[in-house]
Amino acid sequence: MSGPNGEPSVPVGQQEEEEAADEEYVALNLMLDQINSCLDNLEEKNDVLNAKLRELLESNRQRLKDLSTQGMKDIVETHSRK
């Protein structure tokens, strides 16, 4: 049966339930958008942290290599003096 505007008639209680469900979907979408934004932020911070850790690791490797090279030079100098 049609309502006054030619639209199907919907019982009032059912229409209110549908509106409440629509509002819940809107609220859920907003929450999901906020969660997604937080996850993007965390991912960006993780990428920056990962890059800094790689730089530190490479710096430490180079420092150890330099120390090892210097140590070997010192050993060679010590033995050549004898």
Secondary structure, 3 states (H helix, E strand, C coil): CECCCCCECCCHHHHHHHHHHHHHHHHHHHHHHHHHHHHHHHHHHHHHHHHHHHHHHHHHHHHHHHHHHHHHHHHHHHHHHC
